[in-house]
Amino acid sequence: MFYGTLPLVWEFGWIGSGKLITVPAFNPAGLSDDDLRLIAERRAVAPGVTDLASIPPAFRWLLAPSGPFVKAAALHDYLYITWGIYGWYTREECDAIFYEAMIATGIPEHQARIIWQGVRAGGGRAFGT
């Protein structure tokens, strides 16, 4: 798991749009062993925690579960954990923000599109829809 020591603030849409999403920092030192075990079992269930990317092993040749798009993955996990920050964003909007963040962090468009398609095809359960 990836633990951020500072909040991740992401502006989407365009630079200066004012559309900000803040992923809170997560410090595991303050949690009990039971809480940490729950997080490990359920994966990304606490704000600021991400499993980086839930890329099935068969597709890791395309993109490792960590790497240049770790911020995009953390952002997307947070959006899913909070059900689009409690309904503000739809699942489709969350996935679009993820796609935009991948492109912004240097993932080639063809790879970002494949990952986005995988998220669209298999992410409904994780989002709760």
C-alpha positions as CSV (number, residue, x, y, z in Angstrom):
1,M,0.0,0.0,0.0
2,F,1.0,3.6,-0.6
3,Y,0.8,5.9,2.4
4,G,0.9,9.6,1.6
5,T,2.4,11.9,4.2
6,L,0.9,15.0,2.7
7,P,-2.6,15.5,1.2
8,L,-2.8,15.2,-2.5
9,V,-4.5,18.2,-4.0
10,W,-5.6,17.7,-7.6
11,E,-7.1,20.4,-9.9
12,F,-9.0,19.0,-12.8
13,G,-10.6,20.4,-15.9
14,W,-7.8,22.9,-16.6
15,I,-5.2,24.9,-14.8
16,G,-7.0,27.6,-12.9
17,S,-10.4,25.9,-13.0
18,G,-10.7,26.0,-9.3
19,K,-12.1,22.4,-9.3
20,L,-10.0,20.8,-6.6
21,I,-10.1,17.4,-5.0
22,T,-8.1,16.9,-1.8
23,V,-7.1,13.3,-0.9
24,P,-6.3,13.4,2.8
25,A,-2.9,12.2,4.0
26,F,-2.9,8.9,5.8
27,N,-0.6,8.1,8.7
28,P,-0.9,4.5,9.7
29,A,1.0,5.1,13.0
30,G,-2.2,6.2,14.7
31,L,-4.2,3.1,13.9
32,S,-4.7,0.0,15.9
33,D,-3.6,-3.4,14.5
34,D,-7.3,-4.3,14.0
35,D,-7.7,-1.2,11.9
36,L,-4.6,-1.9,9.8
37,R,-5.7,-5.5,9.3
38,L,-9.2,-4.3,8.1
39,I,-7.5,-1.9,5.7
40,A,-5.2,-4.7,4.4
41,E,-8.2,-7.1,3.9
42,R,-10.5,-4.6,2.3
43,R,-7.7,-2.8,0.4
44,A,-8.3,0.9,-0.1
45,V,-10.9,1.6,2.6
46,A,-9.4,4.6,4.4
47,P,-9.0,8.1,3.0
48,G,-5.5,8.5,1.7
49,V,-4.8,4.8,1.2
50,T,-4.5,3.3,-2.2
51,D,-3.5,-0.1,-3.5
52,L,-1.9,1.9,-6.3
53,A,-3.7,0.1,-9.2
54,S,-5.8,-3.0,-9.2
55,I,-4.2,-4.2,-12.4
56,P,-4.8,-7.9,-13.0
57,P,-1.5,-9.8,-13.3
58,A,-2.2,-10.7,-16.9
59,F,-2.2,-7.0,-17.8
60,R,0.8,-5.9,-15.8
61,W,3.0,-6.0,-19.0
62,L,1.0,-2.9,-20.0
63,L,1.5,-1.0,-16.8
64,A,3.0,-1.9,-13.4
65,P,0.7,-1.3,-10.4
66,S,2.9,1.6,-9.4
67,G,4.9,4.1,-11.3
68,P,4.3,7.5,-12.9
69,F,0.6,7.4,-12.4
70,V,0.5,6.7,-8.7
71,K,-1.1,10.0,-8.0
72,A,-3.8,9.3,-10.5
73,A,-4.5,5.9,-8.9
74,A,-4.6,7.4,-5.4
75,L,-7.0,10.1,-6.6
76,H,-9.2,7.5,-8.3
77,D,-9.2,5.2,-5.3
78,Y,-10.2,8.1,-3.1
79,L,-13.1,9.0,-5.4
80,Y,-14.3,5.5,-5.4
81,I,-13.9,5.1,-1.6
82,T,-16.0,8.2,-1.0
83,W,-18.6,7.2,-3.7
84,G,-17.6,10.3,-5.7
85,I,-17.1,12.3,-2.5
86,Y,-20.5,11.3,-1.3
87,G,-22.4,11.8,-4.5
88,W,-20.9,15.0,-5.8
89,Y,-19.4,13.1,-8.8
90,T,-20.9,10.2,-10.7
91,R,-18.8,7.0,-11.3
92,E,-18.5,8.2,-14.9
93,E,-17.1,11.5,-13.8
94,C,-14.7,9.8,-11.4
95,D,-13.4,7.7,-14.2
96,A,-13.0,10.7,-16.5
97,I,-11.0,12.5,-13.8
98,F,-8.8,9.4,-13.5
99,Y,-8.3,9.4,-17.3
100,E,-7.4,13.1,-17.2
101,A,-5.0,12.6,-14.3
102,M,-3.2,9.7,-16.1
103,I,-2.6,11.8,-19.1
104,A,-1.4,14.7,-16.9
105,T,1.1,12.5,-15.2
106,G,2.6,11.3,-18.4
107,I,0.8,8.0,-19.2
108,P,0.7,7.7,-23.0
109,E,-2.9,8.2,-24.3
110,H,-3.2,4.6,-25.7
111,Q,-2.3,3.1,-22.3
112,A,-4.5,5.5,-20.4
113,R,-7.4,4.6,-22.7
114,I,-6.9,0.9,-22.1
115,I,-6.7,1.4,-18.4
116,W,-9.8,3.6,-18.5
117,Q,-11.7,1.0,-20.5
118,G,-10.8,-1.6,-17.9
119,V,-12.0,0.6,-15.0
120,R,-15.2,1.3,-16.9
121,A,-15.8,-2.4,-17.5
122,G,-14.9,-3.7,-14.1
123,G,-15.1,-0.9,-11.6
124,G,-18.8,-0.9,-10.8
125,R,-18.6,-3.2,-7.9
126,A,-15.7,-1.2,-6.3
127,F,-17.8,2.0,-6.7
128,G,-20.9,0.3,-5.3
129,T,-23.0,0.4,-8.4
